[in-house]
């Protein structure tokens, strides 16, 4: 095989189960990489790609020397693997082997678009295509939100998906019959991805209200929502708590996710102080999600 037909790669196992901190560090090093969540052992895996073996070795050596500082200063702990070769033609699809159908409940099954699963009777099948293995239902934060939507869909008529990402929560709500669904994300690519996943599941672009916006200043609709799903990192939930709280109807439900176990008590207390009470919390690996009533 000619050298220009292959990439040289190595994996970094992130035991925190969290995407963002390590991703920011890899971005700062201007490395090409992709990330996926491995539900089997509850870890995130970052795969770094280089055009030459020398470049891959240089990147691996540089990261290895920085790991002690990253762990000490930013609580980022990565376990590096060995360099391996990957065909360029396989690069775009390499992560797909880690994305399998995920059964949320007897009523909801999430599947990658390229797999046709055998669904149970009356089970809604949600097709998703993200371009990377995030927002697929495998990560505990997304899984928790999907379970709550599935549980509550027949008792609500409106939902706001705050930080919609791939649009998986919005599509789930529509599949389960929620009458009015609204979503937003600060990333234009996420908004585009949500539109594409609506179409993938047979919904027209006007099936939901979709915006590119930020959680800090998104106004929401005047009549508010029966259910708000905020799958956003814990420190952002606290920072934007006043605005997030304003979206929920009196007596409505707020589902909070994206929270590391160590941060959940602080997040919960910040919303209790705003007039919510915590109904439940559920821990999965390093992550905790919670359900609150206003």
C-alpha positions in Angstrom: 0.0 0.0 0.0 1.4 3.4 -0.9 2.2 5.7 2.0 -0.2 8.4 0.9 -3.1 5.9 1.0 -2.9 5.5 4.8 -3.2 7.5 8.0 -1.2 6.9 11.1 -3.3 7.0 14.3 -3.2 6.5 18.0 -6.0 6.4 20.6 -6.3 8.2 23.9 -8.7 6.6 26.4 -10.3 9.3 28.5 -11.5 7.7 31.8 -13.5 10.8 32.8 -16.2 9.9 30.3 -16.3 13.6 29.4 -15.7 15.0 25.9 -14.9 18.7 26.4 -11.8 19.2 28.5 -9.5 16.8 26.5 -11.1 18.0 23.2 -10.1 21.6 24.1 -6.5 20.5 24.8 -6.3 18.6 21.5 -7.7 21.5 19.6 -5.1 23.8 21.2 -2.4 21.4 19.8 -4.1 21.8 16.3 -4.4 18.0 16.0 -6.8 16.1 13.7 -8.9 13.8 15.8 -12.4 12.3 16.3 -14.1 11.2 19.5 -16.7 8.6 20.5 -18.2 7.3 23.7 -17.7 3.6 24.5 -20.7 2.6 26.6 -19.2 -0.8 27.5 -16.6 0.6 29.8 -18.0 4.2 30.1 -15.1 6.0 28.6 -14.5 8.5 25.8 -11.9 7.5 23.2 -10.2 10.2 21.2 -8.4 9.0 18.0 -5.6 11.3 16.6 -4.8 11.1 12.9 -1.6 12.1 11.1 -0.4 11.9 7.5 3.0 10.4 8.3 4.3 8.0 11.0 6.8 10.6 12.1 4.1 13.2 12.7 2.0 10.6 14.6 5.0 9.7 16.8 5.8 13.4 17.4 2.2 14.1 18.5 2.1 11.0 20.7 5.5 12.0 22.3 4.3 15.6 22.9 1.0 14.5 24.5 2.7 11.9 26.6 5.0 14.6 28.1 2.0 16.9 28.8 -0.2 14.2 30.5 1.1 14.8 34.0 0.4 18.5 33.8 -3.0 18.0 32.3 -4.0 15.6 35.1 -2.6 17.9 37.8 -3.9 21.2 36.5 -7.1 20.2 34.7 -8.1 16.8 36.0 -7.8 15.3 32.5 -6.5 11.8 32.6 -5.7 10.1 29.2 -4.3 6.7 28.6 -2.4 6.6 25.2 -2.3 3.6 22.9 0.1 2.5 20.2 0.3 3.9 16.7 -1.6 2.0 14.1 -2.4 2.4 10.4 -5.8 3.2 8.9 -6.8 3.4 5.3 -7.9 6.8 4.3 -10.9 5.3 2.6 -11.9 3.8 6.0 -11.3 7.0 8.0 -14.8 8.6 7.7 -16.5 5.4 8.8 -14.0 4.1 11.3 -16.1 5.2 14.3 -19.3 3.6 13.1 -18.4 0.1 14.4 -18.8 1.6 17.9 -22.4 2.9 17.2 -24.9 0.1 17.7 -28.7 0.2 18.2 -29.6 1.3 21.8 -32.9 0.2 23.4 -34.1 3.1 25.5 -37.3 1.2 26.6 -39.9 -1.2 25.3 -41.3 1.8 23.5 -38.2 3.4 22.0 -35.2 2.1 20.1 -32.4 4.3 18.7 -30.4 3.0 15.7 -27.8 4.3 13.4 -29.2 5.1 10.0 -27.2 2.4 8.2 -28.6 -0.4 10.4 -32.2 -1.8 10.2 -32.8 -3.3 13.7 -35.5 -5.8 14.7 -37.8 -3.7 16.8 -40.4 -4.9 19.3 -44.1 -4.5 18.7 -45.2 -0.9 19.2 -41.6 0.2 19.6 -40.7 3.5 17.9 -37.5 3.4 16.0 -35.4 6.6 16.0 -32.8 6.8 13.2 -29.8 8.9 13.8 -26.8 10.0 11.8 -24.4 12.3 13.5 -21.2 12.2 11.5 -19.5 11.2 14.8 -20.6 9.0 17.7 -22.1 11.8 19.8 -25.7 12.5 20.4 -26.5 8.9 19.5 -28.2 7.7 22.8 -25.1 5.8 24.0 -23.8 8.5 26.3 -25.5 8.4 29.8 -26.6 12.0 29.6 -28.5 11.5 26.3 -29.8 8.1 27.5 -31.3 9.6 30.6 -33.0 12.4 28.7 -34.4 9.9 26.2 -35.8 7.7 29.0 -37.6 10.8 30.6 -39.1 11.8 27.2 -40.3 8.3 26.6 -41.8 8.2 30.2 -43.6 11.5 29.9 -44.6 12.0 26.2 -48.2 11.0 26.7 -48.6 13.5 29.6 -47.1 16.6 27.9 -48.0 18.7 24.9 -44.8 20.9 24.6 -41.1 20.4 25.0 -38.0 22.5 24.7 -34.7 20.8 23.7 -32.0 23.1 25.1 -28.7 22.4 23.4 -30.2 20.1 20.8 -26.9 18.7 19.3 -27.9 16.0 16.9 -31.6 16.6 17.5 -32.1 13.2 19.0 -34.2 14.4 21.9 -36.5 16.5 19.6 -37.0 13.6 17.2 -37.8 11.3 20.1 -40.4 13.7 21.3 -42.0 13.9 17.9 -42.0 10.2 17.4 -43.7 9.8 20.8 -46.4 12.2 19.8 -45.5 15.4 21.6 -47.5 18.1 19.8 -45.1 21.1 20.0 -41.3 20.7 20.0 -38.8 23.5 20.0 -35.0 23.3 20.1 -31.9 25.4 19.8 -28.1 25.1 19.8 -25.3 27.6 19.7 -23.5 25.6 17.0 -24.9 26.1 13.4 -23.7 22.6 12.5 -25.8 21.1 15.2 -28.9 23.0 14.0 -28.2 21.7 10.5 -27.7 18.1 11.8 -31.0 18.3 13.7 -32.8 19.3 10.5 -31.2 16.4 8.7 -32.2 13.9 11.4 -35.8 15.2 11.3 -35.9 14.4 7.6 -34.2 11.0 8.2 -37.2 10.1 10.5 -39.8 11.3 8.1 -40.5 14.7 9.6 -40.8 17.9 7.6 -38.5 20.8 8.5 -41.4 22.7 10.0 -42.3 19.8 12.4 -40.5 21.7 15.1 -39.3 25.2 15.8 -35.5 25.3 15.5 -33.0 28.1 16.2 -29.3 28.8 16.5 -29.0 30.5 19.9 -27.3 30.4 23.2 -28.7 29.2 26.5 -27.7 32.4 28.3 -30.1 34.6 26.3 -32.6 32.3 24.5 -36.0 33.8 25.3 -38.2 30.8 24.8 -41.9 31.2 24.0 -44.3 33.3 26.1 -46.5 30.3 27.1 -43.4 28.3 28.3 -43.1 24.5 28.1 -44.4 21.4 29.9 -41.0 19.8 29.6 -37.6 21.3 29.2 -34.6 19.0 28.6 -31.3 20.8 29.2 -28.5 18.4 28.4 -25.7 21.0 29.0 -22.5 20.8 31.1 -23.0 21.3 34.8 -21.2 24.6 35.2 -23.2 26.1 32.3 -26.5 24.9 33.9 -25.5 26.9 37.0 -24.4 30.0 35.0 -27.6 30.1 32.9 -30.0 28.8 35.7 -32.1 32.0 35.8 -32.9 31.8 32.1 -33.3 28.0 32.0 -35.8 28.3 34.9 -37.8 30.9 33.1 -38.6 28.4 30.3 -40.5 25.9 32.5 -44.3 26.3 33.1 -45.5 26.4 36.7 -45.9 22.7 37.5 -43.8 21.8 34.5 -40.8 19.5 34.4 -37.1 20.2 34.0 -34.7 17.4 33.1 -31.1 18.3 33.7 -28.2 16.2 32.3 -24.6 16.6 31.3 -23.6 16.7 34.9 -20.6 14.9 36.5 -21.4 13.1 39.7 -19.2 15.5 41.8 -21.1 18.5 40.5 -24.7 17.3 40.8 -25.5 18.5 44.3 -24.3 22.0 43.5 -26.5 22.0 40.3 -29.5 20.7 42.1 -29.2 23.2 44.9 -28.9 26.1 42.4 -32.3 25.2 40.9 -34.0 24.4 44.3 -33.2 27.9 45.3 -35.2 29.1 42.2 -38.4 27.3 43.3 -37.8 23.8 41.9 -37.8 20.6 43.8 -35.8 17.5 42.9 -38.0 14.5 42.2 -35.3 12.0 41.2 -31.6 11.6 40.3 -30.0 8.8 38.4 -26.3 8.0 38.2 -24.7 6.1 35.3 -20.9 5.8 35.5 -19.5 9.3 36.1 -22.7 11.1 35.2 -25.8 12.0 37.0 -29.1 13.3 35.6 -32.1 14.7 37.5 -35.8 15.5 37.2 -37.1 18.7 38.8 -40.7 20.1 39.1 -41.3 23.8 39.2 
